Amino acid sequence: MRRPDQQTTTRPAPEATLGNGTGPAGPDAAPGAGPAAQPGDPGTGPDTPPAGARSAGPGEPSGPPAATGTPAARPGTAGTGTAGAGFTGFTGEPTADGALAPYLRGQAAEFLRSLRLYHEYSAPADAGGHGAAEAARALRRAARRIGGSLHTFRAALDPHWADQLRGELAWLTGILAREHAYANRLARLVDALHLLSGPTLPAARGARAAGEAAGADAQGRAALGVGAARAAALLERRLTLARTRSHSAALQALGSSRFHAIADAVALLASEVPAPSGHAGRAAAASLLEPAELAEQRLLTAVAALPPDDTGPYNEAQDAAWHQARLLLRLHRYAHEVVLGGADPGLTAPGHALDLHRDAVEAAGAAAAAARTPRIAPATAYALGVLHADQRHGVESARAAFRETWPYATALAAP
């Protein structure tokens, strides 16, 4: 994303400007990469990447069709010209050897460190502790960053090796994320039920309309309270069972030969990053700016194509576009870390809003699935229906928060 004092987040500031104003200019921005995978529910979830424009290996992320033209300008910027304009005299473009390889080696080292901690905290004396969960999250973070970087900068690496390792890492993160997702979903839904069925505030004295509204609200809350306890018990049974199965699947995966092969590949990556072969591959590895800007352009296109905010709260068909924007935002963040050596603080709030959007969508889906349980009491079904509506309103709130914090106001106004 462009900052008011910076034309592109994926181009470092010039180290020096030549006296005559001329010098090597970076490549222009163009469309490019797709999203990295991070799982949600088993089988199909918002973190499962949809079909992309290019065929890929197993688990390869993909994104919406590439866009042409220049990225949208931020308010207060000129918004004209290509993304690389104004970088004449730039002499420090990041390369695969100078930026990507150290980044991948660092993430590989973090992966191995987290794996060691996970095994230590998962010992019988410490089984089920907080340390094991933190180590598992760190393991997933490193795996996602490696996989996303392999996707964005595929041309700067051995393509066959990158596709294969990325697919295996997507499988691993999918297995490890499910247990955590189910636990968070259950906590979110139970807390929402408690809030929805809680006591009402007293109405002001002498206000007849307010008293009537308070009475109707009290009746509704009383009816909701009858089924809220049963609904919470039903959700706990369903999601706890799913979490237990996910935990067993994760333990089985971590002990499989497939995982050991992944760990061996990451261990080799910590010491050596496979380089591309041939003249074309070496030329692609010479600069990382173009693939990083391709990922940025694809993100801008996806955000500009998001549905308008004047639709109703029950527009589940539009969820996929928001999930796609979340995955593309993650890819851009990882590319930003590779090229500029750190995260962009301007994307923290939008990324958090999209995470909340994903959580609300999945929680609403869990409430709707529980409501379809055969032979449940009407009061239980009513409580689950109210809970589903509450989570769908949470979806709309997350979308509004994203629009308010997104740095590109013009991109959201695009037709």
C-alpha positions in Angstrom: 0.0 0.0 0.0 1.2 3.5 -0.7 2.0 5.7 2.2 1.6 9.5 1.9 5.3 9.8 1.9 6.0 6.6 -0.1 4.9 5.6 -3.5 5.0 1.8 -3.0 5.4 -0.3 0.1 7.3 -2.9 -1.8 10.1 -0.6 -3.0 12.7 0.5 -0.5 13.6 4.2 -0.4 16.4 5.1 -2.7 19.8 4.8 -1.0 21.3 7.5 -3.2 20.2 9.9 -5.9 22.6 10.4 -8.8 23.6 14.0 -9.4 22.3 14.1 -13.0 18.9 12.6 -12.0 19.4 9.4 -14.0 20.0 5.9 -13.1 18.5 2.4 -13.1 14.8 2.5 -12.6 12.9 -0.4 -11.1 10.4 -2.5 -13.0 6.8 -1.2 -13.4 4.1 -2.7 -11.3 2.1 -5.4 -13.0 -0.5 -8.0 -11.9 0.7 -11.1 -10.2 0.6 -13.6 -7.4 -2.2 -15.3 -5.5 -3.0 -16.1 -1.9 -1.3 -18.3 0.6 -3.2 -21.1 2.2 -4.2 -21.2 5.8 -7.0 -23.6 6.8 -10.2 -23.2 8.7 -12.7 -26.0 8.9 -11.9 -29.4 7.6 -12.3 -29.8 3.9 -13.7 -26.4 2.9 -13.0 -23.2 4.7 -12.3 -19.6 4.0 -8.6 -20.2 4.2 -8.8 -22.8 1.5 -7.7 -21.0 -1.7 -10.1 -21.0 -4.6 -9.2 -22.0 -8.1 -6.7 -19.6 -9.7 -5.6 -18.5 -13.1 -2.5 -20.7 -13.2 -2.3 -24.5 -12.7 -0.2 -25.3 -9.7 1.1 -28.1 -7.5 -0.9 -29.5 -4.6 -1.9 -26.9 -2.1 -0.7 -24.0 -4.2 -2.5 -20.8 -3.4 -4.2 -18.8 -6.1 -6.1 -15.5 -6.5 -8.4 -13.5 -8.6 -7.6 -12.5 -12.2 -4.8 -10.0 -12.5 -5.7 -6.4 -13.1 -4.1 -4.0 -15.5 -3.4 -0.3 -15.1 -1.9 1.5 -12.1 -2.8 1.0 -8.5 -5.3 3.2 -6.8 -3.8 6.3 -5.2 -4.1 7.1 -1.5 -5.8 10.3 -0.6 -3.2 13.0 -0.6 -1.0 11.4 -3.3 -0.8 12.1 -6.9 -2.0 8.7 -8.1 -0.5 9.0 -11.5 2.2 7.1 -13.3 3.4 3.6 -12.7 4.3 2.1 -9.3 8.0 2.4 -10.1 7.9 6.1 -11.1 10.3 8.4 -9.1 12.9 5.8 -8.4 15.6 6.9 -10.8 19.0 6.6 -9.3 18.0 3.6 -7.1 21.0 1.3 -6.6 19.9 -1.1 -3.9 17.2 -3.3 -5.4 16.8 -6.5 -3.3 17.8 -9.8 -4.9 17.2 -13.4 -4.1 20.6 -13.8 -2.6 20.5 -10.5 -0.7 16.9 -10.6 0.7 14.9 -13.7 -0.1 17.5 -16.3 0.9 18.2 -14.8 4.3 14.5 -14.4 5.0 13.7 -18.0 4.1 16.6 -19.3 6.2 15.4 -17.2 9.1 11.9 -18.6 8.8 13.2 -22.1 8.4 15.2 -21.7 11.6 12.1 -20.4 13.4 10.2 -23.4 12.1 12.7 -25.8 13.5 13.0 -23.9 16.8 9.2 -24.0 17.3 9.1 -27.7 16.4 11.6 -28.4 19.1 9.7 -26.4 21.7 6.4 -28.1 20.7 8.0 -31.5 21.3 9.3 -30.4 24.6 6.0 -28.9 25.8 4.1 -31.9 24.6 6.0 -34.2 26.8 3.8 -36.2 29.3 4.7 -33.9 32.2 3.6 -30.8 30.2 1.0 -32.2 27.9 -1.8 -29.9 27.0 -0.1 -26.8 28.5 -0.1 -23.3 27.2 3.5 -23.6 25.9 2.5 -26.3 23.4 -0.2 -24.2 22.0 2.2 -21.2 21.6 4.8 -23.4 19.9 2.2 -24.7 17.5 1.1 -21.2 16.6 4.7 -20.2 16.0 5.2 -23.3 13.9 2.2 -22.3 11.8 3.4 -18.7 11.4 6.8 -19.8 10.1 5.2 -22.3 7.8 2.8 -19.7 6.3 5.6 -17.2 5.7 7.7 -19.8 4.0 4.8 -21.0 1.8 3.7 -17.4 1.0 7.2 -16.4 0.0 7.7 -19.5 -2.1 4.5 -18.5 -4.0 5.2 -14.8 -4.5 8.9 -15.2 -5.4 8.6 -18.6 -7.2 10.5 -17.3 -10.3 13.5 -16.5 -8.1 13.7 -20.1 -6.9 13.6 -23.6 -8.3 9.9 -23.7 -9.4 9.5 -27.5 -9.0 11.0 -27.4 -5.5 9.0 -24.3 -4.5 5.7 -25.8 -5.6 6.3 -29.1 -3.9 7.4 -27.6 -0.6 4.6 -25.0 -0.6 1.9 -27.7 -1.1 3.3 -29.7 1.8 3.4 -26.7 4.1 -0.2 -25.8 3.2 -1.2 -29.4 4.2 0.7 -29.0 7.5 -0.7 -25.6 8.4 -4.2 -26.9 7.6 -3.8 -29.8 10.0 -2.4 -27.8 12.8 -4.8 -24.8 12.6 -8.1 -26.8 13.0 -7.8 -27.5 16.7 -7.1 -23.9 17.5 -9.9 -22.7 15.2 -12.5 -25.0 16.8 -11.5 -23.9 20.4 -11.8 -20.2 19.5 -15.1 -20.8 17.7 -16.6 -22.5 20.7 -15.4 -19.7 23.1 -16.8 -17.0 20.8 -20.2 -18.6 20.5 -20.7 -19.4 24.1 -19.7 -15.9 25.1 -22.1 -14.5 22.6 -24.9 -16.6 24.0 -24.3 -15.3 27.5 -24.4 -11.7 26.3 -27.6 -12.3 24.3 -29.5 -14.0 27.1 -28.2 -11.6 29.9 -30.3 -9.2 31.9 -31.8 -6.1 30.3 -31.1 -2.5 31.5 -34.0 -0.8 33.3 -36.1 1.7 31.3 -36.4 5.3 32.3 -39.4 6.2 34.6 -42.4 7.8 33.0 -41.5 6.6 29.4 -44.4 4.4 28.3 -42.9 3.6 24.9 -39.6 2.7 26.6 -41.4 0.5 29.1 -43.3 -1.3 26.4 -40.1 -1.9 24.5 -38.3 -3.0 27.6 -41.1 -5.5 28.3 -41.0 -6.9 24.8 -37.2 -7.1 25.1 -37.5 -8.9 28.4 -39.9 -11.4 27.0 -37.6 -12.0 24.1 -34.6 -12.5 26.4 -36.6 -14.8 28.6 -37.5 -17.0 25.6 -33.9 -16.9 24.5 -32.7 -17.8 28.0 -34.7 -21.0 27.9 -32.9 -22.3 24.9 -29.5 -20.6 25.4 -28.2 -23.2 27.9 -29.2 -26.1 25.6 -27.8 -24.3 22.6 -24.5 -23.8 24.4 -24.4 -27.5 25.4 -25.2 -28.6 21.9 -22.4 -26.3 20.5 -20.0 -27.6 23.1 -20.7 -31.2 22.2 -20.3 -30.6 18.5 -17.2 -28.4 18.6 -15.4 -30.3 21.3 -15.8 -33.4 19.3 -14.5 -31.7 16.2 -11.6 -30.2 18.3 -10.7 -33.7 19.7 -10.7 -35.2 16.3 -8.5 -32.4 15.0 -6.1 -32.9 17.9 -5.8 -36.6 17.1 -5.3 -35.8 13.4 -2.5 -33.2 14.3 -0.7 -35.7 16.5 -1.0 -38.4 13.7 0.3 -35.9 11.1 3.3 -34.8 13.3 4.3 -38.5 13.6 3.9 -39.4 10.0 6.7 -39.9 7.4 5.1 -37.1 5.4 5.8 -34.6 8.2 9.3 -35.9 8.7 10.0 -35.3 5.0 8.7 -31.7 5.4 10.9 -31.2 8.4 13.9 -32.5 6.5 13.2 -30.1 3.6 12.9 -27.2 5.9 16.1 -28.2 7.7 17.9 -28.1 4.3 16.3 -24.7 3.6 17.8 -23.3 6.7 21.2 -23.8 5.2 20.7 -23.6 1.5 18.0 -22.1 -0.7 17.7 -23.8 -4.2 18.4 -21.3 -6.9 16.7 -21.3 -10.4 18.5 -22.8 -13.3 19.0 -21.3 -16.7 19.5 -17.7 -17.8 15.8 -16.8 -17.5 15.7 -18.0 -13.9 18.8 -16.1 -12.9 17.4 -13.0 -14.5 14.2 -13.4 -12.5 16.2 -13.8 -9.3 18.1 -10.6 -10.0 15.3 -8.4 -8.5 12.4 -9.2 -6.2 10.6 -5.9 -6.8 8.5 -7.0 -9.7 6.9 -10.1 -8.1 6.3 -8.1 -4.9 4.6 -5.4 -6.8 2.5 -8.0 -8.6 1.3 -9.3 -5.3 0.4 -5.7 -4.2 -1.5 -5.0 -7.4 -3.5 -8.2 -7.1 -4.4 -7.2 -3.5 -5.6 -3.7 -4.7 -7.7 -5.3 -7.4 -9.3 -7.7 -5.0 -10.1 -4.9 -2.5 -11.5 -2.7 -5.3 -13.8 -5.6 -6.3 -15.3 -6.1 -2.8 -19.1 -5.8 -2.7 -20.5 -2.4 -1.6 -21.5 -1.9 2.0 -25.2 -1.2 1.4 -26.1 -4.9 1.2 -27.9 -6.8 3.9 -26.2 -8.7 6.8 -27.2 -12.2 5.4 -25.1 -12.1 2.2 -23.1 -15.3 2.7 -22.4 -15.4 -1.0 -20.1 -12.4 -0.7 -18.0 -14.0 2.0 -15.6 -15.6 -0.5 -14.5 -12.3 -1.9 -13.6 -11.1 1.6 -11.7 -14.2 2.4 -9.8 -13.9 -0.8 -8.8 -10.3 0.1 -7.6 -11.5 3.5 -5.3 -14.1 1.9 -4.0 -11.6 -0.6 -3.3 -9.1 2.1 -1.3 -11.8 3.9 0.7 -12.5 0.8 1.5 -8.8 0.4 2.5 -8.5 4.1 5.0 -11.4 3.6 6.4 -9.8 0.4 6.7 -6.5 2.3 8.7 -8.3 5.0 11.0 -9.9 2.4 11.7 -6.7 0.4 11.7 -4.1 3.1 12.8 -6.2 6.0 9.7 -5.5 8.2 6.0 -5.4 8.4 3.9 -2.4 7.3 2.2 -1.0 10.4 -0.5 0.6 8.2 -1.8 -2.9 7.4 -2.2 -4.1 11.0 -5.7 -2.8 11.5 -7.1 -3.9 8.1 -5.6 -7.4 8.6 -7.1 -7.6 12.1 -10.5 -6.6 10.7 -10.3 -9.3 8.1 -9.4 -11.9 10.7 -12.4 -10.9 12.8 -14.5 -11.2 9.6 -13.3 -14.7 9.1 -14.0 -15.7 12.7 -17.5 -14.3 12.6 -18.3 -16.1 9.3 -17.1 -19.4 10.7 -19.0 -18.9 13.9 -22.2 -18.1 12.1 -21.8 -21.2 10.0 -21.3 -23.3 13.1 -24.5 -21.9 14.7 -26.4 -22.5 11.5 -25.1 -26.1 11.3 -26.1 -26.8 14.9 -29.6 -25.4 14.2 -30.0 -28.1 11.5 -29.5 -30.9 14.1 -32.5 -33.2 14.0 -35.1 -33.2 16.8 -33.9 -30.3 18.8 -36.3 -28.3 20.9 -37.9 -25.1 19.4 -36.3 -23.0 22.1 -32.9 -24.3 21.2 -33.4 -23.7 17.5 -34.6 -20.1 18.4 -31.5 -19.4 20.4 -29.3 -20.7 17.6 -31.1 -18.6 15.1 -30.6 -15.5 17.2 -26.9 -16.5 17.6 -26.5 -16.9 13.9 -28.0 -13.4 13.3 -25.7 -11.9 15.9 -22.6 -13.4 14.2 -23.7 -12.2 10.8 -24.0 -8.7 12.2 -20.5 -9.3 13.5 -19.5 -10.0 9.9 -20.9 -6.6 8.8 -19.1 -4.8 11.7 -15.8 -6.4 10.6 -16.4 -5.3 7.0 -17.1 -1.7 8.2 -14.0 -1.7 10.3 -11.9 -2.8 7.3 -13.3 -0.1 5.2 -12.5 2.5 7.8 -8.9 1.4 8.3 -8.0 0.5 4.7 -5.3 2.9 3.5 -6.8 3.1 0.0 -10.1 5.0 0.2 -10.3 5.3 -3.6 -9.9 1.5 -4.1 -13.1 0.9 -2.1 -15.0 3.4 -4.1 -14.0 1.9 -7.4 -16.9 0.5 -9.4 
